[in-house]
Amino acid sequence: MRGIKIIGTGMYMPDTVASNDWFSTILDTNDEWIYSRTGIRERRISETEPNWSMSSKAAKAAVENSGIDPSEIDLVLAATCSPDYFYPAMSCIVQQQVGAVNAAAFDINSACTGFINALDTASRFLQDDDYRNILIVAGERLAPHCDYTDRTASILFGDGAAAAVVTKNSKPMYSYLSAKGDYFNALYCKVDQSRANCPLLKPDSLPEGIINTEAKTHFMQMNGKAVYKFAVDAMETAVNKVLAKAGLTTADIDLYIPHQANSRIIESAVKNLKLPPEKVYVNVEKHGNTSSACIPTCLAELGDKIKEGMRICLVGFGAGLTSGAIVFTQ
């Protein structure tokens, strides 16, 4: 039986606030237009600080909050789709920064579903007696990925990091994970290989029709309508699937924490699932979409409000297109 217990959380947000009013100075938009479509008022932007640094600060806060010594961490998992390096893995840098000298480390990239997949992975490692405490950190620096001449995507995303320390629990955890690779071109950001100088390499290319314009080759590309439709359906499906595995109903859950992509997506899914809004935690207004960091940021903000014995459902969706949900008892 798999079971996890969160024994510590932490988060880190950069200081610079990009408000909707700020966006109105660089784009043809305004606060009312953005808020009515997204539920977002502001998001944080890391002007100079790399992802690994933000993630390390969130991880240190989570370890301190857990009360364990960093040497007691057996595994570091980093969820990110915006690492500062191809290699080493960001988790290895976090391991060094935190002082988790006895831990293994590797990264997971499933974009906004990253924390869900990392928590599922952690629960499986915890079935092995070699692993007792696992540090999961999710960090994103998405500002360099966004095209700030395009109001459809750049207004959605923010930077930040959050982390959780988890250990074994005798109470069961259930998960449902999914991917629909047929829709990979609905949301993607291409790696810039323009500086490669091997004489044998041919010009880098992707299948015809994926890249919109040459100017946007290395920025995030998103088909908003396709992602919106997928997200609402994926949230509803994932919640229903994981509850069925757990033998529970929507009424049995004390707290729902969805991926914070867009308030309209959350509201649609909540309505379709007939969930009481007071059981659904939403913070998209002040952080925007921080991809894999969204759900653990919610956990860190809730802090001591998450009581022992609470049944919690986490649900996410992201590029890939990926989705997943987890139900556990704290």
N, C-alpha and C positions, 0 to 999 in steps of 0.2 A: 504493500500500500504506500502510495506517495502522499506526503504531507509536508507543508512548509509553514514556518512561522516567521513573520518579520520581526526582528529584534532591534532594528535600528534603521532610521532614514535620515537623509540629508539632501540639501539642494544648494545650487549656486546660480544666481542670475547676474549677468553683467549690468553695469550701472547705467549705460546709455539707454534711454527710453525713446522709441520711435512711435509717436502717437499718430492717430489718424490725421490730426491737424498738420503734423510734419509731412505726411504723405501728400497732403493737399498743396504743399509748396513745391513738390517735384513732379506731381502727376495731376492729370485732369480728374480729380476725385475730391471727396470731402468726408467728414466724419459720418454724416447721415448715410451716405451711399455705402460706405464700408460697413458700418455697424449693422445696418438693416439687412445686409447680405451675409454677414459672417459672425456677428456677435462680438467682434473684436474692437476694443478701444485703443489698445497699445500692445507693444511687444518689445522685448529687449534685444539689443544688437551689441555684439562683441566687436568693438572697434579694432582692438589689437590682440586681445587675449586668445590664444589657440584653444582648440577643443580639449586637448589633453589636460591643460591647466584648469579649465572650468570643471572638467570631470574629476580631476584629482581633488579639488576643493570640496566637491559634493561628496566624494567617496570618503574623505577624511571626516567630514561631518557625520556621515552615516556610521562609520566605525566608532567614533567617539560616542554617538548616541546609543550604540548597541552595548557599550560597556565592556567589550572584549578587547584584548590586545591585538594589534595588527598581525602579530606572529601566529595567532590562532585561526587566521583565515586560510582556508585550504584551496580556494579557487577564486579567481577574479574573472568575471564575465563583463565585457564591455559591449553594449549595444550602440551602434552608431552607423549612420550612412554618410557622415561627413568627417572622416578622420583627417588628421593633419599629414599623415604619412601613409603611403601604401604599405610600408613595413618599417619598423616593427609594428605589431598590433598595439592599438591604443591601450589595451588591457595591461600590456607589459610595462608601459610607462606609468600607468596608474599604480600597478603593483609596487614599482620602485618608489614612487612618490608617497604612497601610503605606508610603506614599510612592511608589506605583507610578504616577508622573506621566505615563507614556507609554501606559498601558493603557486599553483599552476595558473596559466592565464591564456585566454583567447577571446577573439572578437566575434560578434554576431551582427550581420547586416541583413535585416529584413525591413529596413526603413522604419516607418511609424509603428509597425508591429514588433519592433525589436525587443522591447521590454517583456512583452508577452512570451516571445520565443525564448528569451534568456531565462525567465522565471520557470518555464516548462523544463528547460535544459537543467537548471539548478536542481529542480525536484528529482530529476532522474539520477543526477550525481549523488544526491543525498541518500539514495538507497544503498550506496556503497559505503562501507564502514570507514573508508579512507577519507571521506568528506563529511565534515561536521558543520562548518560555517562557510558560507559563500557570499562574496561581495558582488553585487550586480550594480553596474554604473551605466547610465544612459546619458550620452552627451551629444549635442549637435551645435555646429556653427554653420548655419544655413545661409547667412547673409551673402557669402561669396558665390553661392549657387544661384541666387535669384537675379533676375533681370529687372532692374529698377526703372526701366522704361515701360514696363508692362504692369498695369494695375491689377490684372486678373490673378496673378500668383504672388507677387512680391508682398502684397498687403497681408498675406495669410501667415507668413512664417517669422519665427523669432529664434533667438539663440538661448542656450542654457543647458544645465545638467542637473541630474538628480540620481540618487543612489539608494540602495537598500541592502541590508545584511540579513540573510535568511538562514535558518537552521531547520533541523528536522522537527516534525510535529506528528503526534499520533493521530491527529484528525485528518481525514482524507482530503486530497486536492484532486480536482478534475480539470482536464484541459481539452480544447478542440482547436486544432491548427489547420489552416487551409492556404492554398496558393492557386492562382489562376494565371499561369504564365502566358496564356494566349493574349492577355491584356497588358503585357509589359510596356507597350508603347504609350499607355495612357498617362504614365507619370515616370519620367526618367531624367537623368543628368549624365551626359557622356563624359568620360575621362578625356582630358586634354593630352593628346600624344603628339602635338604639333612640333615639339622640340626634339623628337626622336631623330637620330642621325645615322642609323644603320643604312648603308647603301642598298641593301637587299629588300628593305621594307617598301611596300607599295603604299600609296596614299590611303590613310585610314578611312574606313567607310562603315556605315550601318545599312541595313536593308532599306531599299527605296521607300520613301513615304514617311519615315520616322522623324527625320529632322525637318523642321519647318523652313528655316532660312539659315544661310551660312553664318549670318551675324549672331545667331542664337545657338550655334552648335554646342557651346560649352556651358550654357545656362540650363537650369531646370526647365523641362518642358512638361506641360500638364494639359490634358483634355479635361477641362473642368466638369462638363456634363457627364462624361463617362465615369469619372472618379466619384462624383456625387451619387449617381445611381448605384454604383458598386458599393459605396460606403454604407448607404442606408440598408441595402439588402444584406450586406456582409455582417453588419452589426446585429441585425435581427436574426439571421441564420446562426451566427456564432453563439449568441446567447441561448437560443432555443436548443442548439445541439449540446452545449455543455451542461445545461440544466437537465436535459434528458439523460445524459450520462450519469449525472449526480443523483438522479431520481428526485429532483426538486422542481418546484414551480417558481415563477417570478416573485410570488408573494413571500417565499421562504428566504429571500436575499435581503440582508439589512442595508447593504450599500453597493451601488453600482458606480464604477469609475470607467467612463469611456475615453477613448482617444479624443483629444481636444482639437479636432481639425476645424470645426465650423459649427456654430450653435444651431444652424438650420438642419444640419445632418443629425446632430444629437437629438434635437426636438422631434424630427420625423421618426427616428428609430424608437424613441421613448413612447411616442404616440402609438406606433404600430405594435409595440410590445405591451402596451397598456401599463407602463410602469408609473408609480407615483413619483412625480418630479422631485419631491423632497428626499427621495432615496438616491438621487442621481447627483454626483458631485461634478460641478462645472467651473472651470477657472479660465476659460478661453478668452474672456474679456480683457484680462490683464497680461496674458503671456502670449496669446496667439498660438499657432501650431509649432511646437518645438520637437516634432517628430517623435523619436523613441523616448525623449525625456518627458513627454506629456504625462503619462500615467504615474511614473515615480515622483514627479513634481507634486501631483495631487496627493499621493501618499504622504510625502514630506510635509505638505501644508496641513493635512489633517492631523498628523502627529498623534497626540494622546487621545484624540477623539475616536481613534480606532481601538476599540476595546477587545479584550480577550473574549473569545466565543462568538464574535461577530462573523456572519457569513458575508463574504465579499465577492463580487463578480467584477473582473477586469475584462474589458473588450477593446480590441484595436484593429486597425486596418491600415494598409499603406501600399507603397510602390511594390510592384511585383507581378500582379497585385496580390498582396498577402492579407490574411486576416486571422484572428484567433480570439479565444476567450478562455479565462481561467476562473474557476470557483474554488475558494478555499475558506477554511474556518480559522480565524486568527487564534 
